[in-house]
Amino acid sequence: MRGTRTETMRRRRASGRRRKLAALNAALLVGVGAVIAWNVWASDSGGEASGERPMQENAAKPGRAEAGMPAGEDAENGRDAAAKEAPDESGASPEAGEGEAAPDSESTSGGDTASPEAEAPGTGGSDGGAAGAGGTGEEADDGGRVTLAFVGDVLLGESVGAAMLRNGFDYPYAHVKERLQAADFAAANLETAVTARDMEKPGAKTYEFRSDPDALPAFKEAGFDLVNLANNHTLDFGEVGLRDTMKHLDESELLYVGAGETADDAFAPVYVEKNGLRIAVLGFTRVIPDGEWRAGPSKPGLADTYNYTRPVEEIQKAAAEADLVVVLTHWGDERVQEPHPKEQVELGRRFIDAGADLIVGSHPHVLQGFERYGDGWIAYSLGNFIFTKSKDPLTYEAAVLEANCGAGGDCSLKLTPYWADSPQPQPMAPERTKALLERLDKLSIGATVDVEGNVAAKDE
């Protein structure tokens, strides 16, 4: 597998060089064409005497894609709630190259296995953008490295929404916005539907979250660029709520991954150009309460990874197109500090083998450790960030993970802890910070976390 990974890296670097050479050649051709056009125009129309030059229209920049938003009660972190919402996966024993059993569309018990043939992989978007979540970000000057910032679970409804109505929609970000705004690109897991409809809660789950669309502009202003919608709350208010969420994110110019009008849209990556690097971001979930939440060939929904075949294919395609591949994934057990051996560790390594450079997890609502695997990084869970308060102090430990990356996944990581016993994360006290970083160091696999929050491979 590592040989495959190395070959993928070679292809990616070669692809980057080819793209830059092609861009240079294109620029030269445009310049030559402009000179010829000027000479022809001047000789025919006297433009030379008047000093005028033919006007050229600038090519339109690719448009941005879509994103998502939050709301809810943090008590949903409880294991009893997880047991109610999580699909039963009995009989899901995948052989090599096969996916796992996906939730049955009729109930929460295990059932049909997703078929790559039934749902053809999406194109993931080209430089000019694609429908749904496969759009492209704006271009930037060539600097060779990019700083990405990630946080864990965010909701902007329930008690969080009430706090914002009292204190302003920018209230949660008072102590974190400078760090988020300083990054070239920032992402979060958005754990809610975003809709202004006056709908009663369906009552299908213990906790169902909804957020006010008016909270999105402050969320964006705080520095966020993209959210993962592939989680177990985006469809709390059904397909209507999902469509509202995508619409409001579009209107707020926030990108999103992991959801769409079709499976092709939901599984497609978002491509973003930053500092001369092309970054692909994908979003998947291994936690859905019902198989009906899965996106289909002509059905809106989420990109799930109970069957890993499609996600692996999408990562492989993105790795051939991008300089850096980031996967945002919703997985694991709630309030458990160790990653699940199969549902997180095995799956995360499979994604790295497919070409992912950095995997950032959510759903456990507590911070978990890191892993250096091959040439990639896995942050198993970033815990809560802005969420309603539970009785478990571990859920108050929040963090911003900053990744400074170059082409081919050359990333250095730094974790900055925050204390979030309210909807406003604040700098963590030194003694708490020290204890947390020491614990994460012990929980990490093939990686170390030092007293400054720097995450490094053990042999470095």
C-alpha positions in Angstrom: 0.0 0.0 0.0 2.8 2.4 0.8 4.3 1.8 -2.7 0.9 2.8 -4.1 0.9 5.9 -1.9 4.4 6.9 -3.0 3.4 6.5 -6.7 0.3 8.7 -6.0 2.5 11.4 -4.6 4.8 11.2 -7.7 1.8 11.6 -10.0 0.4 14.4 -7.9 3.7 16.4 -8.0 4.1 15.7 -11.8 0.5 16.8 -12.3 1.2 20.0 -10.5 4.2 20.7 -12.6 2.3 20.0 -15.8 -0.5 22.3 -14.7 1.9 25.2 -14.0 3.7 24.6 -17.4 0.4 24.5 -19.2 -0.6 27.8 -17.5 2.7 29.4 -18.6 2.3 28.2 -22.2 -1.3 29.5 -22.3 -0.2 32.9 -21.0 2.5 33.1 -23.7 0.0 32.2 -26.4 -2.5 34.8 -25.1 0.3 37.4 -25.2 1.3 36.5 -28.7 -2.3 36.5 -29.8 -2.8 39.9 -28.3 0.2 41.4 -30.2 -1.1 39.9 -33.5 -4.6 41.1 -32.9 -3.3 44.6 -32.1 -1.2 44.8 -35.3 -4.1 43.7 -37.4 -6.6 46.0 -35.7 -4.2 49.0 -35.9 -3.5 48.6 -39.6 -7.2 48.2 -40.4 -8.7 50.9 -38.1 -6.1 53.4 -37.4 -5.9 52.5 -33.8 -2.2 53.1 -33.8 -2.7 56.8 -34.4 -5.3 57.2 -31.7 -3.2 55.3 -29.1 -6.1 52.9 -28.3 -5.6 49.2 -27.6 -8.2 46.4 -28.3 -10.1 45.5 -25.1 -9.8 42.0 -23.7 -12.3 40.5 -21.3 -11.0 38.8 -18.2 -12.0 35.1 -17.9 -14.5 34.7 -15.1 -13.1 33.1 -11.9 -14.5 29.7 -10.9 -17.4 30.0 -8.5 -17.4 28.7 -4.9 -19.4 25.6 -3.9 -21.6 25.0 -0.8 -21.5 24.5 3.0 -23.6 23.8 6.2 -24.6 25.1 9.8 -25.4 24.1 13.5 -28.0 23.8 16.4 -28.7 21.5 19.4 -28.5 19.8 22.8 -25.2 18.4 23.8 -26.7 15.7 25.9 -27.0 13.9 22.6 -23.5 12.8 23.2 -24.8 10.1 25.6 -24.2 6.5 24.8 -27.9 5.7 25.1 -28.7 8.2 22.4 -25.9 6.8 20.2 -27.3 3.4 20.6 -30.7 4.6 19.5 -29.4 6.5 16.5 -26.5 4.3 15.3 -27.3 1.6 12.7 -26.8 -2.0 13.7 -23.9 -3.4 11.7 -24.3 -7.1 12.4 -23.0 -9.2 9.6 -20.7 -6.4 8.3 -17.5 -8.4 7.7 -15.9 -7.0 4.6 -13.3 -8.9 2.7 -10.4 -7.2 1.1 -11.6 -4.7 -1.5 -15.2 -4.9 -0.4 -17.2 -2.3 1.5 -19.1 -2.7 4.8 -22.8 -3.2 5.3 -24.7 0.1 5.1 -27.7 1.0 7.2 -31.0 -0.4 5.8 -33.2 2.2 4.2 -36.2 0.9 6.1 -34.8 0.9 9.6 -31.6 1.3 11.6 -30.5 -2.3 11.2 -27.7 -3.3 8.9 -28.7 -4.2 5.4 -27.8 -3.4 1.8 -24.3 -2.8 0.7 -23.6 0.2 -1.5 -22.7 -0.7 -5.0 -20.1 1.3 -6.9 -21.8 0.3 -10.2 -25.3 1.5 -9.0 -23.9 4.9 -8.0 -21.2 5.9 -10.4 -18.5 8.1 -8.8 -18.9 11.8 -9.4 -16.4 13.8 -11.3 -15.5 15.9 -8.3 -15.5 19.1 -10.4 -12.9 20.5 -12.7 -11.0 23.8 -12.6 -14.1 25.5 -13.7 -16.2 24.0 -11.0 -18.9 21.4 -10.9 -22.5 21.1 -9.8 -23.3 20.8 -6.1 -20.5 20.5 -3.7 -17.8 20.1 -6.4 -17.1 23.8 -6.9 -13.7 25.6 -7.0 -12.3 28.3 -4.8 -10.6 31.5 -5.8 -7.0 31.4 -7.0 -4.1 32.9 -5.0 -0.4 33.8 -5.6 2.1 31.0 -5.7 3.6 30.7 -2.2 4.1 27.0 -2.0 2.5 26.4 1.5 -0.9 26.9 3.0 -2.2 27.1 6.6 -5.4 25.2 7.3 -7.4 25.6 10.5 -9.9 22.9 11.7 -12.3 22.7 14.7 -14.7 20.0 15.8 -18.5 20.0 16.3 -20.3 23.2 15.9 -24.0 23.9 16.5 -25.7 27.3 16.4 -29.2 26.4 17.8 -30.8 25.3 21.0 -29.0 27.0 24.0 -26.2 28.2 21.7 -28.8 30.0 19.6 -30.4 31.5 22.7 -27.0 32.8 23.9 -26.4 34.4 20.5 -29.8 36.1 20.6 -28.9 37.7 23.9 -25.3 38.6 23.1 -25.1 38.9 19.3 -24.4 36.3 16.6 -20.6 37.0 16.9 -20.6 36.1 20.6 -19.1 32.5 20.2 -16.0 33.7 18.3 -14.7 36.5 20.5 -11.5 34.6 21.6 -10.9 32.5 18.4 -11.7 34.6 15.4 -8.2 36.1 15.1 -6.7 32.6 14.9 -9.3 31.4 12.4 -9.1 34.5 10.2 -5.3 34.2 10.1 -5.5 30.8 8.4 -5.7 30.6 4.6 -8.7 28.2 5.0 -10.8 27.1 7.9 -13.3 24.3 8.3 -15.7 22.9 10.9 -18.2 20.0 11.3 -21.7 21.7 11.2 -24.0 19.6 13.3 -27.5 20.9 12.4 -30.0 21.7 9.8 -30.2 25.4 8.9 -33.7 26.5 8.2 -36.1 29.4 9.1 -39.2 27.2 8.6 -41.5 27.0 11.6 -41.5 23.2 11.7 -42.1 21.0 14.7 -39.4 18.6 15.5 -40.1 15.3 13.8 -39.5 13.3 17.0 -37.7 10.5 15.1 -34.6 10.9 17.3 -33.8 11.9 20.8 -32.1 15.1 19.7 -33.0 17.1 16.6 -31.1 20.3 15.8 -32.1 23.4 13.9 -30.3 26.7 13.5 -31.3 30.2 12.4 -29.9 31.2 9.0 -29.1 34.6 10.4 -26.3 33.0 12.4 -24.3 32.2 9.2 -22.9 35.6 8.3 -21.1 35.9 11.7 -19.9 32.3 11.3 -18.3 33.2 8.0 -17.0 36.5 9.3 -15.2 34.6 12.1 -13.0 33.0 9.5 -14.8 29.8 8.5 -14.7 28.9 4.8 -16.2 25.4 4.7 -18.3 22.9 6.7 -18.8 19.2 6.6 -22.5 18.3 6.4 -21.9 14.5 6.5 -23.0 13.8 10.0 -26.0 12.5 12.1 -27.9 15.8 12.4 -28.0 17.5 8.9 -31.2 15.7 8.0 -32.9 16.2 11.4 -35.6 18.1 9.5 -35.7 15.9 6.5 -34.8 16.7 2.9 -36.6 20.0 3.2 -34.2 21.0 6.0 -31.2 19.7 4.0 -32.1 21.8 1.0 -32.7 24.8 3.1 -29.3 24.3 4.7 -27.5 24.1 1.3 -29.4 27.1 0.1 -28.5 29.3 3.1 -24.9 28.2 2.9 -24.8 29.1 -0.8 -26.3 32.5 0.0 -23.7 33.1 2.7 -20.8 32.0 0.4 -19.8 29.1 2.6 -18.5 25.9 1.0 -19.7 22.5 2.1 -18.9 18.8 1.5 -20.6 15.6 2.4 -24.1 16.4 1.2 -25.9 17.1 -2.0 -28.9 16.6 -4.3 -27.4 13.3 -5.5 -24.7 10.9 -4.5 -22.4 12.4 -7.1 -22.9 15.8 -5.5 -22.5 14.5 -1.9 -19.3 12.5 -2.6 -17.7 15.1 -4.8 -14.7 17.1 -3.4 -14.5 20.8 -3.2 -11.4 22.2 -4.9 -9.8 25.3 -3.5 -6.7 27.2 -4.8 -4.6 28.8 -2.1 -1.0 30.0 -2.4 -0.3 28.1 -5.6 -1.7 24.8 -4.2 -4.8 23.0 -5.3 -6.5 21.5 -2.2 -9.3 18.9 -2.4 -11.6 18.6 0.5 -14.1 15.7 0.9 -16.6 14.9 3.6 -18.0 11.5 4.7 -19.9 10.1 7.7 -20.0 6.7 9.3 -22.8 7.7 11.6 -26.3 8.0 10.2 -29.5 7.1 12.1 -31.3 5.7 9.1 -30.4 4.4 5.6 -32.8 7.0 4.1 -30.2 9.6 4.9 -27.8 8.2 2.3 -27.6 10.1 -1.0 -28.7 8.2 -4.0 -28.4 8.5 -7.8 -31.3 10.9 -7.9 -32.0 11.4 -4.2 -30.6 14.1 -1.8 -28.7 13.0 1.2 -25.2 12.4 2.7 -22.0 10.7 1.6 -21.7 7.7 4.0 -18.7 5.4 4.4 -20.3 2.2 5.8 -19.2 1.0 2.4 -15.8 2.4 1.9 -15.5 1.6 -1.8 -17.0 4.9 -3.1 -15.1 7.1 -0.6 -11.8 5.4 -1.5 -12.4 5.9 -5.2 -13.2 9.6 -4.7 -10.0 10.1 -2.7 -8.0 8.4 -5.4 -9.4 10.6 -8.1 -8.9 13.7 -5.9 -5.3 12.8 -5.2 -4.6 12.7 -9.0 -6.0 16.2 -9.4 -4.8 18.0 -6.2 -1.6 18.9 -4.5 -3.2 18.3 -1.1 -6.2 16.0 -0.1 -8.1 16.6 3.1 -10.9 14.3 4.4 -13.4 15.5 7.0 -15.1 12.4 8.5 -17.8 11.8 11.1 -17.1 8.6 13.0 -16.3 6.8 16.2 -18.0 6.4 19.6 -19.4 9.3 21.6 -17.4 10.3 24.7 -14.7 7.7 24.1 -11.1 9.0 24.0 -9.6 6.0 22.1 -10.4 5.7 18.4 -12.4 2.6 17.4 -9.9 0.0 15.9 -12.0 -0.7 12.9 -14.4 2.2 12.4 -11.7 4.8 12.8 -8.2 3.4 12.7 -8.6 0.9 9.9 -10.8 3.2 7.9 -8.5 6.2 8.4 -5.5 4.2 7.2 -7.4 3.0 4.2 -8.1 6.6 3.3 -4.4 7.5 3.7 -3.5 4.6 1.4 -5.9 5.9 -1.2 -4.1 9.3 -1.3 -5.5 11.4 1.6 -2.9 13.6 3.2 -4.8 14.8 6.3 -7.9 13.3 7.9 -9.8 15.3 10.5 -12.5 13.5 12.5 -15.6 14.5 14.5 -18.5 12.9 16.4 -17.0 11.6 19.7 -17.5 15.1 21.2 -14.2 14.6 23.1 -10.6 15.1 21.9 -8.8 12.0 20.7 -5.2 11.5 19.7 -3.3 11.7 16.4 -1.7 9.1 14.2 1.2 9.4 11.7 0.5 6.7 9.2 2.7 6.4 6.1 3.0 9.9 4.7 -0.3 11.1 6.1 -1.9 12.4 9.3 -5.1 11.4 11.1 -6.6 13.6 13.8 -9.2 11.2 15.2 -11.5 13.7 16.9 -11.3 17.4 17.6 -14.2 17.2 20.1 -16.7 19.9 20.6 -16.0 23.5 19.7 -19.3 25.5 19.9 -22.0 23.3 21.4 -24.6 23.0 24.1 -23.3 22.0 27.5 -23.3 18.4 28.8 -22.4 17.1 32.2 -19.1 15.6 31.0 -16.2 17.9 31.5 -14.2 16.1 28.8 -16.7 17.7 26.3 -15.5 21.2 27.4 -12.0 20.5 26.0 -11.9 22.2 22.6 -9.1 23.0 20.2 -8.1 24.6 16.9 -5.8 22.4 14.8 -3.6 24.3 12.4 -1.9 22.4 9.6 0.9 24.1 7.6 1.1 22.1 4.4 3.0 22.0 1.1 2.4 20.0 -2.0 2.3 16.2 -1.5 1.0 16.3 2.0 4.1 17.8 3.7 2.3 19.1 6.8 3.3 20.2 10.2 0.5 20.3 12.9 -0.1 22.4 15.9 -3.0 22.1 18.4 -4.2 25.1 20.4 -6.5 24.1 23.3 -9.5 26.1 24.4 -12.0 25.7 27.2 -15.6 25.5 26.0 -17.9 25.1 29.0 -20.1 27.8 27.4 -20.8 28.5 23.7 -17.8 30.9 23.7 -14.5 28.9 23.6 -11.8 30.7 25.7 -8.1 30.2 26.1 -7.5 27.1 28.3 -5.7 27.6 31.7 -2.0 26.5 31.7 -2.4 23.6 34.0 -5.4 22.2 32.1 -3.5 22.7 28.8 -0.5 20.8 30.1 -2.6 17.9 31.3 -4.6 17.7 28.1 -1.5 17.8 25.8 0.2 15.1 27.9 -2.9 12.9 27.7 -3.2 13.4 23.9 0.5 12.5 23.6 -0.2 9.1 25.3 -3.3 8.6 23.2 -1.5 9.2 19.9 -0.2 6.5 17.5 3.2 6.9 15.9 3.1 10.6 16.9 4.0 12.9 19.7 2.3 16.0 21.1 4.7 18.3 22.9 4.0 20.9 25.6 3.5 23.6 23.0 0.9 21.6 21.1 3.2 20.6 18.2 2.3 17.3 16.7 5.2 15.3 15.1 6.0 11.8 13.9 7.7 9.8 16.7 10.9 9.4 14.7 11.3 13.2 14.1 
